[in-house]
Amino acid sequence: MSIAQNLQKILAELPEHVTLVAVSKTKPIEDILEAYQAGQRIFGENKVQEMTDKWQQLPKDIQWHMIGHLQTNKVKYLMPYIQLIHGVDSIKLLQEINRQAVRWRKQINCLLQVHIAQEDTKFGFDATEIEKLLHSEEFKSFQNIQVRGFMGMATFTDDPTQIKAEFTSLKNIFDQYQNLNLPNFKAQILSMGMSGDYALAIECGSNMVRIGSSIFGSR
Ligand SMILES: *Cc1c(COP(=O)(O)O)cnc(C)c1O
């Protein structure tokens, strides 16, 4: 099947309220253009340099999402064009995003990455750290950041029971913050689910899925 066909098939399966981020990391410009011509506008990348190169070459109505681990020294390169940073996993990173956003006089949309997997290789805050952060004075000072919700990745396992438990723990955090409205925080987006587990993620309450290999083929 072609990229366009893969895309149509996935879009047909997604409920209306679920946003698709087409994960194009490692894939060439031509592949992204094929998805673009099929109507896709939101693309996700996990490396700053690669995403910036693609942004320069591709149509400017593409919305670029940073889905990978972001180093503080790379934040500045995203400022001209970034639509949403999914993997915000430390206060240090929030400080740098805010600092750059102030310089650029922009509001930068972010998701807080929550550590839900049992593996310790995956980045993110835990529930207690989120609680502390969102109620801190420092968080209020991040006036050029808009935290729009949460992102998480389940453990890489075949066990759907475990994946479901992890997604559910993130959904519970998302629900818990529905009533917290700060000038720079509103829990609207719950980014969870990849090619292997997006159906389960949606069942558990995801409203944004990040799908790569099921659209573009394996990497
Ligand atoms: C690569 C990646 C994806 C997409 O993975 P697929 O299995 O190819 O769908 C989603 N989220 C993150 C954070 C990724 O790094």
The ligand as an SDF file (V2000), in Angstrom:
LIG
                    3D

 15 15  0  0  0  0  0  0  0  0999 V2000
    9.0910    7.1790   16.6070 C   0  0  0  0  0  0  0  0  0  0  0  0
    8.0640    7.6780   17.5880 C   0  0  0  0  0  0  0  0  0  0  0  0
    6.6910    7.4670   17.3800 C   0  0  0  0  0  0  0  0  0  0  0  0
    6.1360    6.6890   16.2040 C   0  0  0  0  0  0  0  0  0  0  0  0
    6.4550    5.3390   16.3040 O   0  0  0  0  0  0  0  0  0  0  0  0
    5.8460    4.2530   15.2960 P   0  0  0  0  0  0  0  0  0  0  0  0
    5.9520    2.9890   16.0640 O   0  0  0  0  0  0  0  0  0  0  0  0
    6.6980    4.2780   14.0760 O   0  0  0  0  0  0  0  0  0  0  0  0
    4.4350    4.6330   15.0160 O   0  0  0  0  0  0  0  0  0  0  0  0
    5.8070    7.9890   18.3000 C   0  0  0  0  0  0  0  0  0  0  0  0
    6.2230    8.6840   19.3700 N   0  0  0  0  0  0  0  0  0  0  0  0
    7.5340    8.9030   19.6090 C   0  0  0  0  0  0  0  0  0  0  0  0
    7.9280    9.6850   20.8050 C   0  0  0  0  0  0  0  0  0  0  0  0
    8.4930    8.4030   18.7280 C   0  0  0  0  0  0  0  0  0  0  0  0
    9.7880    8.6280   18.9900 O   0  0  0  0  0  0  0  0  0  0  0  0
  1  2  1  0
  2  3  1  0
  2 14  2  0
  3  4  1  0
  3 10  2  0
  4  5  1  0
  5  6  1  0
  6  7  2  0
  6  8  1  0
  6  9  1  0
 10 11  1  0
 11 12  2  0
 12 13  1  0
 12 14  1  0
 14 15  1  0
M  END
$$$$
